[in-house]
């Protein structure tokens, strides 16, 4: 009996397992690779995919969807999936559509990154420091600074919308991708700016919309490119802030002033569309003419006055007041005040007009010079005392100066200055009034006659003249005395107080005591008179010897002087002399001569 043969059309269980293993061995399926599979069924939330293994794999339907797009799957569709494991504990193949798409995306993204091409992605989530972007399966990081050219508060409109990105960095090993939307926008804007700039020309007049306002100007949108309208080009007049001329959202007509092709910066102007008010300015405002204007701005060095819209002139601080010097202009005039000014200088090239405020008022220096001739006596308060003299307040708010040398005829300037204090009312004589130099010279000593004048008693003083003096001060080195018949003082040194050395003591004189002396020197230039008691004694001795004999005739010096004194007493009555001359002690030689003459 022969053994029945097994039919191949109906293999046994072992034979089927052997055939299955044989078929799997011939199929090159490797875990961790992307393989193709066929959808054999779609259940509630998964797709059943046959990849040629023992069993099918199940992939969630959500893995087939792309953010921002709808998925449309049907049985029989061929798809790429990622084989994670050939068989799991349930005996099913572990497949992933998401990982397959990620692997495909990485390969494709690396190629575009190397070529510098843009990629398309969708922002789908917010994370710390930025956002996550789906690049067709690969997840990339979008930093917050790379979302837009300018910082934006609301990113909602950009979420879940396909848009281009530029890959900045890729690291496949670490699974890190960094993208930028800003670089794409900048590149697009640069291309658009280049196209717009190429169509614009300097001098062209176009319409624009005020996009932003700053302290220095306004940015105008010219249809894809911004231009700067500087505050100085908004109007011919002074503009303190751009908001005085334009507001955000306004449509304005501007003229292109300059275009920088390298930086693509565009400078705009509005005032250039109007007539220049400085044309023919010299004929409109001739030098010397007077106009009224409004103070627009005050600085440390002066004030600006608007003569007409777009035309301003400067009143320098030195041209504001005849009398107020070194004072801030804000203390003389105020902003928005209407003032009358005089045109001093016009420079059309530099667009400058120099104005004067004080020229519209009476010049107090000229008025004083016209009403006070030299020699006139004035009266005023001392406003200031300096090391070189006094300043006396005069009519019109001006000051006159009394120099040290014009305070007193006899005293030094420093000593005479100590007798005055601020606020004192004094009289003075006008010596000179110079309106051009704004200087008035006064003198106080000129109120009294000059002691050294030709007509004054002191003018008759001569060397050798006998004078009567009165002690006014006693000092260690001499005495200070006043000449009674002359308005002068003199200082007699210790050595000139007496012929006798023992009597050359200042303390033997008292204040108020009178004595006679002889003038030894008169210096009119230095205004100084020198006197000496010693010289008077010597002169009297010589005069007595000449009148009453000499020592050679046998008479002693005492006898001669006694006779002279007796005669003086007889002539003057009972009046005592102011200073009694002392008898000079004879020297040994003189004594010998006297003894020989007398025969003793």
C-alpha positions in Angstrom: 0.0 0.0 0.0 1.5 3.2 -1.1 1.5 6.3 1.1 -0.9 9.0 -0.1 0.9 12.2 -1.5 0.1 15.6 0.1 -1.5 18.0 -2.3 0.3 21.4 -2.7 -2.9 23.1 -3.2 -3.9 22.2 0.4 -0.6 22.4 2.4 -0.5 21.4 5.9 0.0 23.8 8.8 3.7 23.1 9.0 4.1 23.5 5.2 2.3 26.9 5.3 4.6 28.1 8.1 7.7 27.0 6.0 6.3 28.8 3.0 5.7 31.9 4.9 9.2 32.0 6.4 10.6 31.5 2.9 8.6 34.4 1.6 9.6 36.7 4.4 13.2 35.7 4.0 13.1 36.9 0.4 11.6 40.3 1.4 14.3 42.8 2.5 12.4 44.5 5.4 14.5 46.1 8.0 13.4 47.8 11.2 14.1 51.5 11.3 13.5 52.1 7.6 10.8 53.5 5.5 8.8 51.0 3.5 5.8 51.1 1.2 2.4 49.6 2.3 -1.1 49.3 1.0 -4.2 50.4 2.9 -6.4 47.3 3.2 -8.9 48.6 5.6 -10.1 51.8 7.4 -11.6 51.4 10.8 -12.9 54.0 13.2 -9.7 55.9 13.9 -7.0 53.7 12.4 -5.9 52.5 9.0 -4.9 48.9 8.4 -1.8 48.7 6.3 -0.3 45.7 4.6 3.5 45.9 4.2 4.0 42.2 3.3 4.7 40.9 6.8 3.0 38.1 8.8 0.3 40.6 9.9 -0.8 44.0 9.0 0.0 47.1 11.0 -2.3 49.7 12.4 -1.6 53.5 12.0 -3.8 56.2 13.6 -5.6 58.2 11.0 -4.4 61.5 12.6 -0.9 60.7 11.5 -2.0 61.0 7.9 -3.3 64.5 8.4 -1.1 67.6 7.9 -1.6 70.7 10.0 -3.7 73.1 8.0 -4.7 70.5 5.5 -7.4 67.7 5.3 -6.5 64.0 4.8 -8.3 61.9 2.1 -7.5 58.2 2.4 -9.2 55.2 0.8 -8.7 51.4 0.7 -6.1 50.5 -1.9 -4.0 53.6 -1.5 -0.3 53.1 -1.3 1.5 54.9 1.5 5.0 55.2 2.9 5.3 54.1 6.6 8.2 53.7 9.0 8.8 50.2 10.3 9.6 50.4 14.0 9.2 46.6 14.8 8.3 43.6 12.6 6.1 42.2 15.4 5.0 43.3 18.8 3.6 41.4 21.7 0.2 41.3 19.9 1.8 39.8 16.8 1.2 43.0 14.8 3.7 45.1 12.8 4.5 48.4 14.5 4.2 51.2 11.8 4.3 55.0 11.9 3.3 57.3 9.1 4.5 60.4 11.1 8.0 59.0 11.4 8.1 58.1 7.8 7.1 61.5 6.7 9.7 63.0 9.1 12.4 60.9 7.6 11.3 62.0 4.1 11.2 65.6 5.3 14.6 65.6 6.8 16.1 64.3 3.6 14.3 66.9 1.5 15.0 69.7 4.0 18.7 68.9 4.1 18.9 69.3 0.3 17.1 72.7 0.4 19.2 73.9 3.4 22.4 73.2 1.4 20.9 74.9 -1.7 19.7 77.9 0.4 16.1 77.5 -0.7 13.0 78.4 1.2 10.7 75.7 2.7 7.0 75.8 3.5 5.7 75.2 6.9 2.9 75.8 9.4 3.1 77.5 12.8 1.1 75.2 15.1 2.1 75.8 18.7 3.7 78.3 21.1 6.7 77.3 23.2 9.1 79.2 25.5 11.0 81.7 23.5 9.1 81.2 20.2 7.0 78.8 18.2 7.0 75.3 16.7 6.6 74.9 12.9 5.6 71.7 11.0 7.8 71.4 7.9 5.7 68.6 6.3 6.5 66.1 9.1 9.7 67.6 10.6 9.2 69.9 13.6 11.3 73.1 13.6 11.8 75.9 16.2 10.9 79.5 15.2 12.5 82.1 17.6 10.2 85.0 18.6 12.7 87.5 17.1 12.5 85.7 13.8 8.7 85.9 13.4 8.5 89.4 11.7 10.6 92.4 10.8 9.1 94.4 13.7 7.9 92.9 17.0 4.2 91.9 16.8 1.9 91.3 19.7 -0.7 89.0 18.2 0.6 86.0 16.3 -2.9 84.4 16.1 -3.4 85.3 12.4 -0.2 83.5 11.5 -1.1 80.3 13.2 -2.0 77.2 11.1 -1.4 78.9 7.8 1.1 77.5 5.3 3.9 80.1 4.7 7.5 80.2 3.6 10.5 79.9 6.0 14.3 80.0 5.7 16.3 77.3 7.5 18.9 78.9 9.7 20.4 75.7 11.3 20.0 71.9 11.0 21.3 69.1 13.2 19.8 65.7 12.2 21.6 63.8 14.9 20.1 65.9 17.6 16.8 66.5 15.7 17.2 70.2 15.8 15.9 72.7 13.1 15.8 76.5 13.5 13.9 78.5 10.9 13.1 82.2 10.3 10.2 84.0 8.8 11.8 87.4 9.2 14.6 86.7 6.8 12.1 85.7 4.1 10.2 89.0 4.7 13.3 91.1 4.6 14.4 89.5 1.4 11.0 90.0 -0.1 10.9 93.6 1.2 14.4 94.3 -0.2 13.3 93.1 -3.6 10.1 95.1 -3.4 12.1 98.2 -2.2 14.5 97.9 -5.1 11.7 97.8 -7.5 10.0 100.9 -5.9 13.2 102.8 -5.6 14.0 102.2 -9.2 10.7 103.9 -10.1 11.3 107.0 -7.9 13.2 110.1 -8.8 14.5 113.0 -6.8 12.1 116.0 -7.1 9.1 113.7 -7.8 5.9 114.6 -5.9 3.9 111.7 -4.6 1.2 110.9 -2.0 2.0 108.9 1.1 0.5 107.8 4.4 1.9 108.8 7.7 3.0 105.5 9.3 4.8 106.6 12.4 5.8 109.9 14.2 9.0 110.5 16.2 10.5 113.5 17.9 12.7 114.2 14.8 10.2 113.6 12.1 7.6 111.2 10.5 7.9 108.0 8.5 5.7 108.1 5.3 4.6 104.9 3.6 5.1 105.4 -0.1 3.4 102.1 -1.1 5.8 99.4 0.1 8.8 101.6 1.1 9.1 104.2 3.9 10.6 107.6 3.6 11.6 110.0 6.3 10.0 113.4 6.5 12.3 115.3 8.8 10.9 118.0 11.1 13.0 120.7 9.5 11.5 119.8 6.1 7.8 120.0 7.2 7.4 123.8 7.1 9.5 126.9 6.5 8.6 128.1 10.0 9.9 126.6 13.2 8.2 123.3 14.1 8.7 122.2 17.7 7.1 118.7 17.1 6.0 116.8 14.0 2.5 116.3 15.5 1.9 120.0 14.8 1.9 119.3 11.1 0.9 115.6 10.6 -0.9 112.8 12.4 -0.7 109.0 12.0 -2.9 107.8 9.2 -2.9 111.2 7.3 -2.4 111.1 3.6 0.1 113.8 2.7 1.6 115.1 -0.6 5.4 115.1 -0.3 8.4 115.7 -2.6 11.4 113.4 -2.8 14.4 115.4 -1.8 17.2 112.7 -1.8 17.5 109.0 -2.6 20.4 106.9 -1.4 20.7 104.0 -3.7 23.1 102.1 -1.4 21.0 102.3 1.8 17.7 102.8 -0.1 16.9 105.7 2.3 14.5 108.3 1.0 14.3 111.9 2.4 11.0 113.7 1.9 9.8 117.2 2.3 6.6 119.2 2.4 7.9 122.8 2.6 9.6 122.3 -0.7 6.1 122.3 -2.3 5.6 126.0 -1.1 7.4 129.2 -2.2 10.6 129.9 -0.3 9.9 133.0 1.9 13.6 133.8 2.0 13.7 134.8 -1.7 14.3 138.6 -1.9 14.6 138.8 1.8 17.1 141.6 1.7 14.7 143.9 -0.1 11.8 142.9 2.1 13.7 143.6 5.4 16.3 146.4 4.8 18.9 147.1 7.4 17.7 149.8 9.8 14.0 149.2 9.3 11.7 148.2 12.2 9.1 145.4 12.3 6.9 143.7 14.8 7.3 139.9 15.4 6.5 137.1 17.8 9.1 135.5 20.1 9.1 131.8 19.2 12.1 130.5 21.1 14.5 131.6 23.9 18.0 130.3 24.4 21.0 131.2 26.5 22.5 133.4 23.8 19.3 135.2 22.6 15.8 134.9 21.3 14.2 134.0 17.9 11.5 136.3 16.6 9.2 135.2 13.7 8.8 138.1 11.3 6.5 136.1 9.0 5.7 132.4 8.6 9.0 130.8 7.7 11.2 133.8 8.4 12.9 134.1 11.8 15.5 136.5 13.1 17.8 136.3 16.1 18.0 139.0 18.8 21.4 138.3 20.4 21.6 138.8 24.2 23.9 141.8 23.7 21.3 143.6 21.6 18.4 143.2 24.1 19.0 146.0 26.6 21.2 149.1 26.9 21.7 148.6 30.6 21.1 144.9 31.5 24.2 143.0 30.8 25.0 139.4 31.4 21.4 138.5 32.0 19.3 135.6 30.6 17.1 136.7 27.7 14.1 135.0 29.4 14.2 137.7 32.1 13.8 140.5 29.5 11.2 138.9 27.1 9.0 135.8 27.1 7.8 133.3 24.5 4.8 134.3 22.3 5.4 138.0 23.2 5.0 140.5 20.4 8.0 142.8 20.2 9.2 145.6 18.0 12.7 144.9 16.6 15.2 146.7 14.3 17.0 144.9 11.4 20.7 145.0 12.0 22.0 142.6 9.4 20.6 140.3 6.6 22.5 137.3 5.2 20.3 135.6 2.5 22.9 132.9 1.8 23.1 131.7 5.4 19.4 132.5 5.8 20.1 134.7 8.9 18.7 137.9 10.1 20.2 139.8 13.0 17.7 141.8 15.0 18.0 144.4 17.8 15.6 145.1 20.6 17.4 147.9 22.4 17.6 149.9 19.2 13.9 150.5 19.3 14.3 152.2 22.7 15.9 155.4 23.8 19.7 155.1 24.4 20.2 156.3 28.0 23.9 156.9 27.3 23.1 159.3 24.5 20.3 160.9 26.6 22.6 161.4 29.6 25.5 162.8 27.4 23.0 165.3 25.8 21.7 166.5 29.1 24.9 166.5 31.2 27.9 168.4 30.0 31.3 168.0 31.5 31.4 169.7 34.9 27.8 169.1 35.7 27.1 167.9 39.3 25.0 164.8 39.7 23.7 162.9 42.7 23.2 159.1 43.0 23.5 156.0 45.1 26.6 153.8 45.2 25.6 150.6 43.4 28.9 148.8 43.6 32.4 149.2 45.0 35.3 147.5 43.3 39.0 147.6 43.8 39.4 150.3 41.2 36.5 152.7 42.1 32.8 153.3 42.8 29.8 152.8 40.5 27.1 155.4 41.0 23.6 154.9 39.7 22.3 157.5 37.2 19.1 158.4 35.4 18.0 155.8 32.8 19.4 152.8 34.7 23.0 153.4 33.8 26.1 153.7 36.0 28.9 156.2 36.2 32.3 155.3 37.6 34.4 157.3 40.1 38.0 156.1 39.7 40.2 155.7 42.8 42.3 158.7 41.6 39.2 160.9 41.6 38.1 160.3 45.1 40.3 162.7 47.1 42.9 165.3 46.4 45.2 164.4 49.2 44.4 160.8 50.3 45.4 157.7 48.5 42.7 156.1 46.5 42.7 152.9 48.7 42.3 155.0 51.9 39.6 157.2 50.4 37.7 154.2 49.2 37.3 152.9 52.7 35.2 155.9 53.6 32.3 154.8 51.3 29.9 151.9 51.4 27.3 150.5 49.1 24.0 152.3 49.2 25.5 155.7 50.2 24.2 158.7 48.3 27.0 160.8 46.9 27.5 163.8 44.7 30.0 163.8 41.9 31.1 165.9 38.9 30.7 164.6 35.3 34.2 164.4 33.9 33.4 162.7 30.6 30.3 161.1 28.9 31.1 158.8 26.0 27.9 157.4 24.6 29.7 155.2 22.0 31.8 153.4 24.6 28.8 153.5 27.0 31.1 155.0 29.7 30.6 157.9 32.1 33.5 159.1 34.2 32.7 160.9 37.4 34.8 162.6 40.1 34.2 163.4 43.7 37.3 165.3 44.5 36.5 167.7 41.8 33.7 169.1 44.0 36.4 171.0 45.9 39.2 173.2 44.4 42.5 171.5 43.7 44.9 172.5 46.5 47.7 172.5 44.0 45.9 174.7 41.4 47.5 177.9 40.4 44.8 180.0 42.1 44.7 178.0 45.3 46.7 179.0 48.4 48.7 175.8 48.1 49.7 176.9 44.7 51.8 179.6 46.3 53.9 177.2 48.3 57.6 177.4 47.6 60.6 175.6 48.9 62.0 177.4 52.0 58.6 179.0 52.9 57.7 179.0 56.6 54.3 177.4 57.4 52.2 176.8 60.5 51.1 173.2 61.1 48.8 171.3 63.4 49.5 167.7 64.5 46.8 165.3 63.3 48.5 162.0 64.0 51.6 160.8 65.9 53.5 157.7 64.6 56.6 155.9 65.5 58.6 157.2 62.6 57.3 160.8 62.6 54.2 163.0 62.8 51.4 163.7 60.3 50.4 167.4 60.3 48.0 169.7 58.4 49.1 173.0 56.9 46.7 175.5 58.5 46.7 178.0 55.8 46.6 175.4 53.0 44.2 172.4 52.5 47.1 170.0 52.5 48.8 167.5 54.8 52.4 166.6 55.3 54.4 164.0 57.1 57.5 165.1 59.1 60.0 162.3 59.6 61.6 161.7 63.0 64.9 163.0 61.7 63.3 166.3 60.7 61.6 166.9 64.1 64.6 168.8 65.6 68.1 169.7 65.1 69.0 168.2 68.4 69.0 164.5 68.2 67.7 164.0 71.7 64.6 166.0 70.7 63.8 163.9 67.6 61.0 162.1 69.5 57.5 162.1 68.0 56.0 161.5 71.4 56.9 165.0 72.5 54.1 166.2 70.2 50.4 165.9 70.9 47.4 165.8 68.5 46.2 169.3 68.0 49.5 171.0 68.9 50.6 173.7 66.6 54.2 174.4 65.4 56.1 176.1 62.7 58.1 174.4 60.0 59.8 175.2 56.7 58.8 173.7 53.3 61.6 171.5 52.0 59.9 170.2 48.8 56.8 170.8 46.7 56.0 168.1 44.2 52.9 169.2 42.3 52.9 166.1 40.1 52.9 163.7 43.1 50.7 166.2 45.0 53.1 166.0 48.0 54.6 168.7 50.3 57.5 167.9 52.6 58.2 170.1 55.7 60.9 170.1 58.4 61.3 171.6 61.9 65.0 170.9 61.8 65.3 173.0 58.6 63.5 175.8 60.3 65.9 175.8 63.3 68.9 175.8 61.0 67.4 178.7 59.0 66.6 180.7 62.1 70.2 180.2 63.4 71.7 181.4 60.1 69.4 184.4 60.1 70.3 185.3 63.7 74.0 184.9 63.1 73.7 187.1 60.0 71.9 189.9 61.9 73.5 189.9 65.3 77.1 189.0 64.6 79.1 185.8 64.5 81.0 183.7 66.9 84.2 185.1 65.6 83.3 188.6 67.0 83.5 187.3 70.6 79.7 186.7 71.1 78.6 183.3 72.0 75.9 181.4 70.1 73.6 181.8 73.1 74.0 185.5 73.1 73.2 185.8 69.5 70.2 183.7 69.7 69.1 185.4 72.9 69.2 188.8 71.1 67.2 187.4 68.2 64.6 186.0 70.6 64.4 189.3 72.4 63.8 191.2 69.2 61.2 188.6 68.2 59.4 189.1 71.5 59.4 192.8 71.2 57.9 192.6 67.7 55.3 190.1 68.6 54.4 191.4 72.1 53.7 189.0 74.7 52.7 186.2 72.3 54.8 183.0 72.7 56.4 181.5 69.6 54.9 178.4 68.2 58.1 176.5 68.5 61.0 177.6 70.6 64.3 176.7 69.0 66.7 174.9 71.1 70.2 175.9 71.7 72.7 173.8 69.8 75.4 172.2 71.9 78.8 173.3 70.7 81.3 170.8 69.6 84.8 170.6 71.1 86.2 172.5 68.1 83.7 175.2 68.4 84.3 175.5 72.2 88.0 175.9 71.6 87.4 178.6 69.0 85.0 180.4 71.3 87.4 180.4 74.2 90.2 181.7 72.1 88.1 184.5 70.9 87.0 185.5 74.4 90.5 185.3 75.8 89.5 182.8 78.4 
